[in-house]
Amino acid sequence: MGFTVFALGDTSYNLYNTVGLFFDKAFEELGGTRIYEKGEADHCNYKSEDHFDAWKENLWHQICDHYMMMNPKKEIKKKAAKGQVAELPLKMTYLDGNDNVN
C-alpha cells in the first residue's frame, strides 16, 4: 500500500501530532511504501494552512510519478481507450465549505 501522512497538531499540547505520527510509523512498519514525505503542521502559530500548502506543493506530481503517470487525465484516458491500461487507480472526493461532496 502506498501512503503519505500529513499530521496536524499544536505544540502547546503534550501529544503534539501523536495520531499522525503513529499512523506514519505504523504504515511503514506494516510494509507500506512511502510515496511522499511526511508533513506536519503546528496550529499553535495559526499557520496550519500555510504548512499544508507548502507540503502539498509537489504531492500530486509525486503521486503521479509513483504510479508512472505524468499526466493522468490525458495519458490514462488515451491508454484506456486503446485497452492498454485499466482506469486510474485513484479516487478523489472533495468537500465544499458546507461538507457537500463535489
VENCOR-V772424 format. One record per residue. RES is the residue in three letters. OMEGA is omega in whole degrees, -180 to 180 (* if undefined). Layout:
res: {RES RES}
omega: {OMEGA OMEGA}
//
This chain:
res: {MET GLY PHE THR VAL PHE ALA LEU GLY ASP THR SER TYR ASN LEU TYR ASN THR VAL GLY LEU PHE PHE ASP LYS ALA PHE GLU GLU LEU GLY GLY THR ARG ILE TYR GLU LYS GLY GLU ALA ASP HIS CYS ASN TYR LYS SER GLU ASP HIS PHE ASP ALA TRP LYS GLU ASN LEU TRP HIS GLN ILE CYS ASP HIS TYR MET MET MET ASN PRO LYS LYS GLU ILE LYS LYS LYS ALA ALA LYS GLY GLN VAL ALA GLU LEU PRO LEU LYS MET THR TYR LEU ASP GLY ASN ASP ASN VAL ASN}
omega: {174 -179 166 -177 169 -176 178 179 -178 -175 176 177 180 -176 -177 176 -175 -176 179 179 177 -179 178 180 -178 179 -180 -179 180 175 177 179 179 -180 177 -177 176 176 178 176 177 -178 -178 -180 178 -179 -178 -179 177 178 -180 180 179 -179 -174 -177 -179 -175 -175 176 -180 178 179 177 -179 -180 178 180 -178 178 -171 -177 -176 -174 -178 179 -180 -179 179 179 179 -179 -177 180 174 178 179 -175 -180 174 179 177 -179 174 174 -178 180 -180 174 -180 176 *}
//
